[in-house]
Amino acid sequence: MSVTVAKKTAPSPSLRRFVPILGWLPGYNRGWLRPDIIAGLTVTALLVPEGMAYAELAGMPPQTIFYAAPAALLLYAIFGTSRQLVVVVSSVQAVMSYSIVSALVPAGTPEFIVLSTALAITAGVVAVLAGLLRLGRIAQFFSSSVLVGFVSGLAVVVAVKQLPKLFGLESGSGNVWERLYDLVIHLPETHLLTLVVGLTTIVIMLLLEHYLHRIPAALVAMVYGIVVSSVFGLSALGVHVVGEIPAGLVPPKLPGITLDQWLSLIPGGLALSLVVFAEAIGPARSFATKYRYGINPDQELIGLGAANIGAGLFQGFPIGSSLSKTAANEAAGAKSQMSGIVAAGLTILVALFLTPLFRNLPEATLAAIVVVAVYGMFKWREMLRLYSLRRMDFALALVTFLAVLTLEESLWALLLAVALSLLALVWRTSQGQMTELGLVRGTLSFAGVGSLPAKDGAAGEEATPISGLLIFAPEESLFFANADTVRTQITNRLAAEAYAGAQPVKRVLLDLELTNEIDVPSVETLGELHDDLAASGVQLLLARVRPAVRELLDRSGVTAKIGAVHIFGRVLDGALFHLSAEETKPETFLGLSADALNRLVQVVNSMLPQAEGAQRARLEALALQLRQALDQARH
């Protein structure tokens, strides 16, 4: 009788790509366990107080953080690719969630809570589908300038919404300006004891973050609030407290809403998934570069989406990456997502056994924690930097910032900002900016006509035009919005040359290196440019035409019109064609020969230090011959 022992097989590479934890957990380095546990403890210490505060930002009961956080942390650890990123609660997502859902149903109602959980699931499904469709590149099209204004605006919105709790007042409604007006007119009704609790909490947190930044300021603030409230009986003195928080966890379940309600959440889910991804991919890439490992943007979408689906199924609200907790996680020495798994386990323990401790926590303390946390979201330094670098980017950030403050729904502000950034992109690329190229003296390379920057203290060589030839390089890819502008600029330049009585232009060479693909209107415009030039006795040449562009030129008949012999692989080839077709003076060819020989001498000299023996002798002989030929060409 023989016994067959089943062999343990490793997960397939495709499965490890889709479920990254299968790749790193079996080979987990046990030396990482201690720093990962410490990092998990640190994240939990920040998560509990901030999470309860962010739950209120989302219009949800404080205990929902204990339902959403463990699921989000575990699912991102399973499907995410960043080792340090903490995906759990985000003030940005909380505020956006409140804005989206409150536009559909009144806040504070049971339906509001159900729709908030459904929104998390919707955003998660959108992100997962985007990841499966490999749309991770979408992050490249989300303007960082727009995000600076958007996040800064949300920071102000969050702070303004928390101010009434700090003053012991009822919250107003409307946009930021309306809420500030409501606060000012009700300032005489301020509850002084509540204000003292809130302001002292803020002072404590700022002092800790400035002088003892390794201590979790939010945790200390929460303990301070609970102790002061319990010792002095603040609830009986009119200070609002959190009250009883149900202990335990909830089972996963789908929200019981109608199909029409699911459909109404899709626009908000799309916007949330975009912001979640845009907010997470930057830090994830930064840590991956720092610690020399790779991340997969498409898989990050899946990880973030899975975390949101889990949060929604466990009756939580939309979540995202937390910059503050990610920074604390990395500073505590996190080596892998094991720190997230530890934080999930600790959060479950808090939910099961420690919720009675939060009964006397003042709401002013939670408000103070949020205000201090969102202060870092206000990117005023980055706004000033944009102003000093490029006014258009600053304008986009400022318009977005003001839109968030003015529009009650941040979703519309974000959509407006994205639309403006796309319009700015189209406007910029439609300008058809071009550089006129000339030959750089002493080389066979081309650069913008004028002086090149000096190198190593030497004077910059000048790039000068070739007689009878104008060379233009568009600074953007040609497409329907800028092709006609390029055509007009070239014909206007020829008219200006003729008016000035300059030497007649025989040929125009267009360098299409930046045009990877081309549309039909642009191809037709190139054909019209050929006709315009031909009517003036000027020949059109093309250089560095990409295969996709050449294929459309061929099929449209433009290649036949221009002539295949007039399309060159290099700008230099087009310039040499022009020179060979003209009665070029001998000294011009001698100058080009000298430039070519000079370049060869430079190449041989760079190889000499690495050569030995007979090889070095041959290179030295070649260098001597080249220098002799160079002297003859120059004299």
Secondary structure, DSSP 8 states (H G I E B T S, - for coil): ------------HHHHHHSTHHHHSTT--GGGHHHHHHHHHHHHHHHHHHHHHHHHHTT--TTHHHHHHHHHHHHHHHH---SS--BS--HHHHHHHHHHHHTTS-TTSHHHHHHHHHHHHHHHHHHHHHHHTT-GGGGGGS-HHHHHHHHHHHHHHHHHHHHHHHHT-----SSHHHHHHHHHHTGGG--HHHHHHHHHHHHHHHHHHHH-TTS-HHHHHHHHHHHHHHHHTGGGGT--B------S----------HHHHHHHHHHHHHHHHHHHHHHHHHHHHHHHHHT----HHHHHHHHHHHHHHHHHTT-----B-HHHHHHHHHTT--STHHHHHHHHHHHHHHHHTGGGGTT-BHHHHHHHHHHHHHTT--HHHHHHHHHH-HHHHHHHHHHHHHHHHSS-HHHHHHHHHHHHHHHHHHHHTT--EEEEEEETTSS-EEESEE----TTS---EEE-BTTEEEEEESS---TTTHHHHHHHHHHHHHHHHHTT-----EEEEE-TT-SS--HHHHHHHHHHHHHHHHTT-EEEEES--HHHHHHHHHHTHHHHH-GGGEESSHHHHHHHHHHHTT--HHHHHHHHHHHHHHHHHHHHHHGGG--HHHHHHHHHHHHHHHHHHHHHH-
